[in-house]
Amino acid sequence: MRYPPGHKEETRARIVQAAADLFRTRGYEGVGVQDIMKEAGLTHGGFYGHFKSKQHLFQSVMGLEADFLRRMRARTGTTGKALRDEAKDICTGYLEPAHMDAISKGCPMASLAVDAARADTKTRKEFARGLSDLEREFARGLTSSEEPDSRALAAIALAVGGFILGRASGDKELQTAIMSASRDEIAKLLDRSKP
């Protein structure tokens, strides 16, 4: 049977997206190839036409651009202050209960950090590449005389760490306090820049 052009790429993308959703929900170890293929609406046997192993697929999932990074890249501000204000707005949305509660669609960096730490070198490099890309985007709008890379990493750590702790707390009041404290500290970090 002949498939239309682009069919293989579309099928591969479906598998990667299904895996991303399942890995975020159940963790790497909690998901098998059969689960992924079922979620993608495909047969188990088709997996190896696209990936060598589940680990190979996990590398592809780590290479997906997170919504957090996409939104940071899409900032349109023309001044440092405008870029920082947009970054604060993005972090506010990131640290909202609705985002935290959408486990299968939430931030892969927050959901899969522990799995990535246990993974092979190639997978960890994909994770690190995504982190570096996010760092560069956060640093956009911070002045060079004020350690933009260090402040960008601190802002990311506050956002992702706040996300992880808020989600894991299981206590709405504590979750709200964590999110609020994280947003406030990110704003302070970003506001330390000169216009």
ABEGO torsion letter per residue (X at the ends): XBBBBGAAAAAAAAAAAAAAAAAAAAEAAABBAAAAAAAAGBBAAAAAAABABAAAAAAAAAABBBAAAAAAAABABABAAAAAAAAAAAAAAAABAAAAABAAABBAAAAAAAAAAABBAAAAAAAAAAAAAAAAAAABGBBAAAGAAAAAAAAAAAAAAAAAAAAAAGBAAAAAAAAAAAAAAAAAAAAABBX
